[in-house]
Amino acid sequence: MKTLLVIPYFNDSFRLNKFLPELFKVLPPHFHILVYNDGSSPLEKTRTESLLARFEEKSLSTGIDLSCVHQRYNLGKGASIINAWDNAQGHDILGFTDADGAVPAEEIVRLESYLRETPPVKALFGSRIRLLGKKIKRGAKRELSSRLFSFLVSRVGQIPAHDTQCGLKFIRENTYRHISPHLSVKRFAFDVELALILQHFNHHTEEMPVNWTDIPGSKVSLVKDSLQMASDIFKIKKKLDNIPRFGGGC
């Protein structure tokens, strides 16, 4: 079976240009890389198409599938991932990672392998927590935003997760089909909604620490996105209060 790795991006071809070669060096052939252009500028679309064309031969020689979707308008990270996962065919594991390459390609392989080899786990989240042997490098702004988002998630969302916003997540395809009708958040709080819904339906979800490096060029607004996330979390919690709990099943 195949693993779908979605890379949502918006006007980010420069960082994607550095990340794709790393992926092709280490990903096994059962991976399908889907670059999802979330309403970038026409120039960015042209740059992305040119970039992917350079990897066509590499795709054939490695067996790694490579494709691209161009969204006309910017709908948000969550919308990109949901659209890509909804249309996945022939994949037993679905995942996404950020286009900046902050999580190294080797970590993507490690987490995907763990999920594939551990049937009781239904979803696996990367986590940027400082543990012995793990390297976390980020600037003051990212450190502050990470702490603020974590506070909102733990206090408002009541999620027992250290880091919902790490840009690497995997979920089993059948588990996703079970929860997908309840996903609706289109932007940064998508990760929180995904975690809350998995928890609501009792799907076994784990966090795994990863090496992570802050890559310049983040589009996260500390104030604006924090306020939006708080609002989204309240809405998600209210929505889940009206959805009956039942067994995880898948």
C-alpha positions in Angstrom: 0.0 0.0 0.0 1.0 3.6 -0.3 1.5 6.6 2.0 0.2 10.0 0.9 2.3 12.8 2.1 0.6 16.2 1.4 2.8 19.3 1.4 0.4 22.3 1.6 2.0 25.6 0.7 1.3 29.2 -0.2 3.9 31.3 -2.1 6.6 29.0 -0.7 8.4 27.6 -3.8 11.8 28.9 -2.5 11.7 26.7 0.6 10.0 23.8 -1.2 12.9 23.9 -3.7 15.3 23.0 -0.9 13.0 20.5 0.8 12.1 18.3 -2.2 15.6 17.0 -2.9 15.9 16.0 0.8 12.7 14.0 0.5 13.8 12.2 -2.6 17.0 11.2 -1.0 15.4 9.2 1.9 11.7 8.5 1.3 11.0 4.8 0.4 9.2 4.1 -2.9 5.7 3.5 -1.3 5.4 7.3 -0.7 3.3 9.6 -2.8 4.3 13.3 -2.5 1.4 15.6 -3.2 2.4 19.3 -3.4 -0.8 21.3 -2.7 -0.6 24.9 -4.0 -3.1 26.8 -1.8 -3.9 29.8 -4.1 -0.3 31.1 -4.6 0.4 33.8 -7.2 0.6 32.9 -10.9 4.4 33.4 -10.7 4.6 30.9 -7.8 2.5 28.4 -9.8 4.9 28.6 -12.7 7.9 28.2 -10.4 6.3 25.2 -8.8 5.5 23.5 -12.1 9.1 24.1 -13.2 10.4 22.7 -10.0 8.3 19.5 -10.2 9.2 19.0 -13.8 12.8 18.7 -12.7 11.9 15.8 -10.5 10.0 13.7 -13.0 13.0 11.5 -13.9 13.8 11.2 -10.2 10.2 10.1 -9.5 10.5 7.4 -12.2 13.9 6.1 -10.9 12.9 6.0 -7.2 9.3 4.8 -7.5 8.1 7.8 -5.4 5.0 9.3 -6.9 5.0 13.0 -7.3 2.0 15.2 -8.2 0.6 18.7 -7.7 -2.8 20.3 -7.1 -3.3 24.0 -7.8 -6.0 25.6 -5.7 -7.3 28.8 -7.4 -7.9 30.7 -4.1 -6.2 30.6 -0.8 -8.5 28.6 1.5 -6.1 27.7 4.3 -3.8 24.9 5.4 -6.6 22.8 6.8 -8.7 23.1 3.7 -5.8 21.9 1.6 -5.1 18.9 3.7 -8.8 17.9 4.0 -9.3 18.2 0.2 -6.2 16.1 -0.5 -7.0 13.4 2.0 -10.7 13.3 0.9 -9.6 12.5 -2.7 -6.9 10.0 -1.7 -7.2 6.7 -3.4 -5.1 3.5 -2.8 -3.4 4.9 0.3 -3.6 3.2 3.7 -1.7 6.0 5.5 -2.3 9.7 5.0 0.0 12.4 6.2 1.2 16.0 5.8 4.3 18.0 6.4 5.1 21.7 6.1 6.9 22.9 2.9 9.6 24.7 4.9 11.4 21.4 5.7 11.6 22.3 9.4 11.1 18.6 10.2 13.9 16.7 8.4 13.0 14.1 5.8 14.6 11.3 8.0 12.1 12.1 10.8 9.2 11.7 8.3 10.4 8.3 7.4 10.9 7.4 11.1 7.3 8.4 12.1 5.7 6.8 9.1 7.5 3.5 9.8 6.5 3.5 13.4 2.8 4.0 12.6 2.9 1.4 9.9 4.5 -1.1 12.3 2.3 -0.3 15.3 -1.3 -1.3 14.5 -2.9 -0.1 17.8 -1.9 3.5 17.0 -4.4 5.2 14.7 -2.7 8.6 14.4 0.7 9.9 15.1 1.8 13.5 15.7 5.3 14.9 15.6 6.1 16.9 18.7 8.7 19.7 19.1 9.6 19.1 22.7 13.1 19.2 24.0 14.3 15.7 25.0 17.7 14.2 25.3 18.9 13.4 21.8 16.4 15.7 20.0 17.4 19.0 18.5 14.9 21.9 18.6 16.1 25.2 17.1 13.7 28.1 16.9 13.8 31.9 17.3 12.2 33.9 20.0 9.0 34.6 18.0 8.4 31.0 17.2 9.2 30.0 20.8 6.6 32.6 22.1 4.0 31.5 19.5 4.5 27.9 20.4 4.0 28.5 24.1 0.9 30.6 23.5 -0.7 28.0 21.1 0.1 25.3 23.6 -1.5 27.3 26.4 -4.7 27.8 24.3 -4.8 24.2 23.4 -4.3 22.8 26.9 -6.5 25.3 28.8 -9.3 26.0 26.2 -9.2 22.8 24.2 -8.2 20.5 27.1 -6.1 18.3 24.9 -3.5 16.2 26.6 -0.9 16.9 23.9 2.4 18.7 24.2 2.4 20.2 20.7 -0.6 20.1 18.4 1.0 22.5 15.9 4.1 20.5 14.8 4.0 20.3 11.0 4.1 16.5 10.7 1.2 14.2 11.2 0.0 10.8 10.0 -3.3 9.0 10.3 -4.6 5.7 9.0 -6.9 6.1 6.1 -9.8 4.1 7.6 -9.5 6.2 10.8 -9.6 9.4 8.7 -12.8 8.2 6.9 -14.4 7.7 10.2 -13.8 11.2 11.5 -13.7 13.2 8.3 -17.4 14.2 8.3 -16.7 16.2 11.4 -13.6 18.2 10.2 -14.4 21.8 9.2 -11.6 24.1 10.3 -9.8 25.5 7.3 -6.7 27.3 8.7 -4.2 26.9 11.5 -6.5 25.4 14.1 -7.0 22.4 11.8 -4.4 20.5 13.8 -6.3 21.2 17.0 -9.6 20.1 15.6 -8.0 16.9 14.3 -6.6 16.1 17.7 -9.9 16.9 19.5 -12.0 14.8 17.1 -9.6 11.8 17.4 -9.8 12.1 21.2 -13.6 12.5 21.1 -14.0 9.2 19.2 -11.4 7.4 21.3 -8.9 6.8 18.4 -5.5 5.9 19.9 -3.3 8.8 19.1 0.4 9.2 20.0 3.0 12.0 20.0 6.6 11.4 19.0 9.4 13.9 19.5 11.2 15.0 16.4 14.2 17.0 15.4 13.0 20.4 14.3 14.6 23.6 13.0 12.9 27.0 12.6 13.1 28.0 8.9 12.8 31.7 8.1 9.7 32.8 6.2 6.9 31.7 8.5 3.5 33.3 7.7 2.1 32.8 11.2 0.9 36.0 12.9 1.4 35.8 16.6 -1.6 38.0 17.6 -4.0 37.4 14.7 -3.6 33.7 14.5 -3.6 33.2 18.3 -6.9 35.0 18.5 -8.3 33.1 15.6 -7.2 29.8 17.1 -8.8 30.6 20.4 -12.1 31.4 18.6 -11.8 28.2 16.6 -11.2 26.1 19.6 -14.3 27.4 21.4 -16.3 26.6 18.2 -14.8 23.1 17.9 -15.6 22.3 21.6 -19.1 23.5 21.2 -19.6 21.4 18.1 -18.2 18.3 19.7 -20.5 18.7 22.7 -23.4 18.0 20.3 -21.8 14.9 18.7 -22.4 11.6 20.6 -19.3 9.7 21.6 -19.0 6.2 20.4 -16.2 3.7 20.0 -13.2 4.3 17.7 -14.0 1.3 15.6 -11.4 1.8 12.8 
